[in-house]
Amino acid sequence: MLLVYTHKITPRLSYIFKHYFVRILQIPLAFTTKVDEFVAHNGPKITYSKTPLGTEFFIRSNDLLFEQGINDIDIQISQWDDVPCFFAAGEKSSIPFDIFAAGFYLISRYEEYLPHVQDIHERFPAEESLAVKNNFIEQPVIDIWVYKLLEALKDKFPNYTYQTRDFNIISTIDVDAAFAYKNKGIVRTVGGFLKDMLQFRFLKFWNRLLTVFNFKKDEFDTFNELLKIKKEYKVSTLFFFLIGDYTTFDKNISSSNNKFKSLIKSVADYASIGLHPSYFTLKNIEKLKKEKLRLETIINTPITFSRQHYLRLSIPETYQNLIDLDLEQDYSMGYAKTVGFRASTCTPFYFYDLDFEIQTPLKIFPFAFMDVTLKDYMNLSPEQSLQKILELKQAVKNVNGTFISLFHNETLSENEVWKGWNTIYKTTVLD
């Protein structure tokens, strides 16, 4: 057991220490504010305060973990060997910065509570984040820091037996449009034909015609292929179904369509199903509740996890709404415009609500990249996209983290837009 001495045990301090030592390093942890108890402890121990008690392992504390509320913090980036860091701790500290306050700032998404200009979808812009501004968005710096801290602890306490965790892959599939052409009703189908003709999209017109009249399989219907890969590669695969009413931003099949219901049920027989809350649920908890109940009715199972459509995540309101509806996990932690680690960690973590200063029961699973980000936002070729994915995957492997990918069912269609991405998907989920 690791014992931590500090002058004051706060919810923030307890939260970040547990994330580091319990969830990442799997080291049992206890806290004390009593000097004699700390001195008597024979196992590994750390002092986290303003001054050391003696020659023990000491990290000089920043004030952040002992504060409440939100303040505008001036952050100066420095380097710990070759890794960016901040909140310098001075010469007496065993490591050169307050690793705990810095980690809390990043993982709590402190900066997203501060005033900022939202993008057109009312999201926190990636370019406003500390990680993007300082070029460490593609590194899970929290996990890197923690493993560097572990090496320092091993030097100080070589006789302690340390555990190691396993690298893990989770494949997540967003189903924004279950079918490209089929099961859309007469009005949408006729409208699609007319649009193809007016825009001279003759290949699309031909494909639509063949598909609608059952001469060709719908190109977005890749579910059997995804489930086959899940079984063959033994990869944990989660499907998020968009089941909201039709809007400008929500264009899936009607939730009352029997073919769509049958698809969801068949996928649920072999994989876990989550909710993909529609665009306008961001500020409408009643709509969110309605969609959750709708999906639960179809699969006759409680829905426990979700990911926001368009990654419309407003912290803390979105998470507070999910908690109110008894959702246990969320997979929205990432950016649409850039790949990398929005919360600077590749380890699932519990959401800390800075409004109420508590650790909540909602577990956040941060993803490393989205297919559309690579292809459309970053304008990478399939070859360049795969290279970027493998770099991110290796970064997670280096710290034995959880590598979470975000694909869509149409990504495996091998149509003119997604040519080559079937191979990319298989390579991504291969352990």
ChimeraX attribute file (.defattr): number of C-alpha atoms within 10 A of each C-alpha:
attribute: neighborCount
match mode: 1-to-1
recipient: residues
	/A:1	13
	/A:2	17
	/A:3	19
	/A:4	21
	/A:5	24
	/A:6	21
	/A:7	14
	/A:8	14
	/A:9	15
	/A:10	15
	/A:11	15
	/A:12	23
	/A:13	19
	/A:14	15
	/A:15	20
	/A:16	25
	/A:17	20
	/A:18	17
	/A:19	22
	/A:20	23
	/A:21	16
	/A:22	13
	/A:23	16
	/A:24	23
	/A:25	18
	/A:26	15
	/A:27	17
	/A:28	12
	/A:29	16
	/A:30	14
	/A:31	20
	/A:32	16
	/A:33	14
	/A:34	11
	/A:35	13
	/A:36	9
	/A:37	12
	/A:38	20
	/A:39	13
	/A:40	8
	/A:41	12
	/A:42	10
	/A:43	12
	/A:44	19
	/A:45	23
	/A:46	19
	/A:47	28
	/A:48	23
	/A:49	19
	/A:50	17
	/A:51	14
	/A:52	17
	/A:53	15
	/A:54	9
	/A:55	9
	/A:56	14
	/A:57	21
	/A:58	22
	/A:59	24
	/A:60	25
	/A:61	23
	/A:62	20
	/A:63	12
	/A:64	20
	/A:65	21
	/A:66	15
	/A:67	12
	/A:68	14
	/A:69	11
	/A:70	13
	/A:71	12
	/A:72	10
	/A:73	11
	/A:74	6
	/A:75	12
	/A:76	9
	/A:77	12
	/A:78	15
	/A:79	12
	/A:80	15
	/A:81	9
	/A:82	7
	/A:83	13
	/A:84	16
	/A:85	23
	/A:86	18
	/A:87	22
	/A:88	22
	/A:89	18
	/A:90	13
	/A:91	10
	/A:92	15
	/A:93	21
	/A:94	20
	/A:95	19
	/A:96	20
	/A:97	23
	/A:98	23
	/A:99	25
	/A:100	26
	/A:101	22
	/A:102	20
	/A:103	25
	/A:104	22
	/A:105	16
	/A:106	20
	/A:107	21
	/A:108	23
	/A:109	21
	/A:110	20
	/A:111	19
	/A:112	17
	/A:113	18
	/A:114	11
	/A:115	8
	/A:116	12
	/A:117	10
	/A:118	13
	/A:119	10
	/A:120	8
	/A:121	12
	/A:122	12
	/A:123	19
	/A:124	21
	/A:125	18
	/A:126	20
	/A:127	13
	/A:128	14
	/A:129	18
	/A:130	17
	/A:131	21
	/A:132	17
	/A:133	11
	/A:134	11
	/A:135	11
	/A:136	17
	/A:137	22
	/A:138	21
	/A:139	23
	/A:140	24
	/A:141	24
	/A:142	27
	/A:143	24
	/A:144	19
	/A:145	19
	/A:146	20
	/A:147	18
	/A:148	16
	/A:149	15
	/A:150	17
	/A:151	12
	/A:152	15
	/A:153	17
	/A:154	15
	/A:155	9
	/A:156	14
	/A:157	15
	/A:158	12
	/A:159	10
	/A:160	13
	/A:161	8
	/A:162	11
	/A:163	9
	/A:164	11
	/A:165	12
	/A:166	10
	/A:167	15
	/A:168	16
	/A:169	22
	/A:170	17
	/A:171	20
	/A:172	23
	/A:173	23
	/A:174	23
	/A:175	22
	/A:176	22
	/A:177	19
	/A:178	26
	/A:179	20
	/A:180	19
	/A:181	24
	/A:182	22
	/A:183	19
	/A:184	19
	/A:185	12
	/A:186	9
	/A:187	8
	/A:188	13
	/A:189	17
	/A:190	12
	/A:191	10
	/A:192	17
	/A:193	18
	/A:194	14
	/A:195	14
	/A:196	17
	/A:197	13
	/A:198	10
	/A:199	8
	/A:200	11
	/A:201	13
	/A:202	13
	/A:203	11
	/A:204	17
	/A:205	17
	/A:206	13
	/A:207	17
	/A:208	22
	/A:209	17
	/A:210	15
	/A:211	17
	/A:212	18
	/A:213	10
	/A:214	11
	/A:215	10
	/A:216	12
	/A:217	16
	/A:218	21
	/A:219	21
	/A:220	21
	/A:221	20
	/A:222	20
	/A:223	20
	/A:224	11
	/A:225	14
	/A:226	21
	/A:227	16
	/A:228	13
	/A:229	17
	/A:230	19
	/A:231	14
	/A:232	10
	/A:233	13
	/A:234	13
	/A:235	17
	/A:236	16
	/A:237	22
	/A:238	22
	/A:239	26
	/A:240	24
	/A:241	24
	/A:242	28
	/A:243	27
	/A:244	26
	/A:245	17
	/A:246	13
	/A:247	11
	/A:248	6
	/A:249	13
	/A:250	19
	/A:251	17
	/A:252	23
	/A:253	24
	/A:254	18
	/A:255	18
	/A:256	11
	/A:257	12
	/A:258	11
	/A:259	14
	/A:260	20
	/A:261	18
	/A:262	13
	/A:263	13
	/A:264	20
	/A:265	17
	/A:266	14
	/A:267	18
	/A:268	18
	/A:269	10
	/A:270	14
	/A:271	16
	/A:272	16
	/A:273	26
	/A:274	28
	/A:275	29
	/A:276	28
	/A:277	27
	/A:278	27
	/A:279	22
	/A:280	17
	/A:281	20
	/A:282	20
	/A:283	13
	/A:284	12
	/A:285	17
	/A:286	12
	/A:287	17
	/A:288	23
	/A:289	16
	/A:290	15
	/A:291	22
	/A:292	24
	/A:293	16
	/A:294	17
	/A:295	25
	/A:296	17
	/A:297	13
	/A:298	16
	/A:299	18
	/A:300	12
	/A:301	12
	/A:302	15
	/A:303	21
	/A:304	19
	/A:305	23
	/A:306	23
	/A:307	25
	/A:308	22
	/A:309	24
	/A:310	18
	/A:311	19
	/A:312	23
	/A:313	21
	/A:314	17
	/A:315	19
	/A:316	17
	/A:317	14
	/A:318	17
	/A:319	22
	/A:320	17
	/A:321	19
	/A:322	20
	/A:323	17
	/A:324	10
	/A:325	16
	/A:326	14
	/A:327	22
	/A:328	17
	/A:329	24
	/A:330	24
	/A:331	22
	/A:332	21
	/A:333	18
	/A:334	23
	/A:335	25
	/A:336	20
	/A:337	16
	/A:338	21
	/A:339	23
	/A:340	25
	/A:341	25
	/A:342	27
	/A:343	28
	/A:344	24
	/A:345	26
	/A:346	29
	/A:347	25
	/A:348	20
	/A:349	23
	/A:350	19
	/A:351	24
	/A:352	25
	/A:353	19
	/A:354	18
	/A:355	13
	/A:356	10
	/A:357	14
	/A:358	14
	/A:359	19
	/A:360	15
	/A:361	15
	/A:362	21
	/A:363	20
	/A:364	20
	/A:365	25
	/A:366	26
	/A:367	28
	/A:368	28
	/A:369	26
	/A:370	24
	/A:371	21
	/A:372	17
	/A:373	18
	/A:374	22
	/A:375	16
	/A:376	12
	/A:377	13
	/A:378	14
	/A:379	12
	/A:380	15
	/A:381	13
	/A:382	17
	/A:383	11
	/A:384	13
	/A:385	19
	/A:386	19
	/A:387	14
	/A:388	18
	/A:389	23
	/A:390	15
	/A:391	14
	/A:392	21
	/A:393	23
	/A:394	14
	/A:395	20
	/A:396	26
	/A:397	18
	/A:398	14
	/A:399	23
	/A:400	19
	/A:401	23
	/A:402	22
	/A:403	25
	/A:404	27
	/A:405	22
	/A:406	21
	/A:407	20
	/A:408	21
	/A:409	22
	/A:410	26
	/A:411	22
	/A:412	24
	/A:413	21
	/A:414	16
	/A:415	13
	/A:416	8
	/A:417	11
	/A:418	15
	/A:419	14
	/A:420	17
	/A:421	22
	/A:422	17
	/A:423	13
	/A:424	20
	/A:425	21
	/A:426	15
	/A:427	13
	/A:428	18
	/A:429	21
	/A:430	12
	/A:431	13
